[in-house]
Amino acid sequence: MPAFHDCQPEPGTVALPEMVDADHGRPPPEPTVLNVRYRAGIVGERARVVHAATWTPRDVLITLCGMPLDPSLVEESTGMPCMRCIRIAARRARPDDPDQRGIDGG
């Protein structure tokens, strides 16, 4: 059973790059973002936050916060989001997009 990770990679592991063995002659396709969390019983309830994740070419899910996830241990779900994934997604949002306004409305 994986230990409580608090959105940090397990000791001795490294987050996989998003585009391993990519064809650099053409732009990569837009990645599909999945909302996933560990299945019940894999980790404690505190660690079952929902991460935004995409598939790598090696059939591993990698989260926006940098954690590689084994697809057999997760499920698509809704619930309490990973705050690091939320912050990273917010930073990636274009500031000139009128639909991406901040809390202050600007």
Backbone hydrogen bonds, N-H to C=O, Kabsch-Sander energy under -0.5 kcal/mol:
donor,donor_aa,acceptor,acceptor_aa,energy
8,Q,5,H,-1.2
13,T,10,E,-2.0
20,V,17,P,-0.6
22,A,19,M,-1.1
24,H,22,A,-0.9
26,R,23,D,-1.1
34,L,32,T,-0.5
34,L,53,A,-3.4
36,V,34,L,-0.7
36,V,51,H,-2.4
37,R,75,E,-2.0
39,R,73,L,-2.5
41,G,43,V,-0.6
42,I,39,R,-1.8
43,V,39,R,-0.6
47,A,44,G,-1.1
48,R,45,E,-1.3
49,V,47,A,-0.9
50,V,80,M,-3.0
51,H,36,V,-3.4
51,H,49,V,-0.5
53,A,34,L,-2.9
53,A,51,H,-0.6
54,T,62,I,-2.2
56,T,60,V,-2.1
59,D,56,T,-1.8
61,L,69,L,-1.8
62,I,54,T,-2.7
63,T,67,M,-2.3
64,L,52,A,-2.2
66,G,63,T,-1.8
69,L,61,L,-3.6
73,L,70,D,-2.3
74,V,71,P,-0.8
75,E,37,R,-2.5
77,S,35,N,-2.2
82,C,50,V,-2.6
86,I,82,C,-2.0
87,R,83,M,-2.5
88,I,84,R,-2.4
89,A,85,C,-2.5
90,A,86,I,-2.4
91,R,87,R,-2.1
92,R,88,I,-1.8
93,A,89,A,-1.0
97,D,94,R,-1.4
100,Q,97,D,-2.0
101,R,98,P,-0.6
105,G,102,G,-1.6
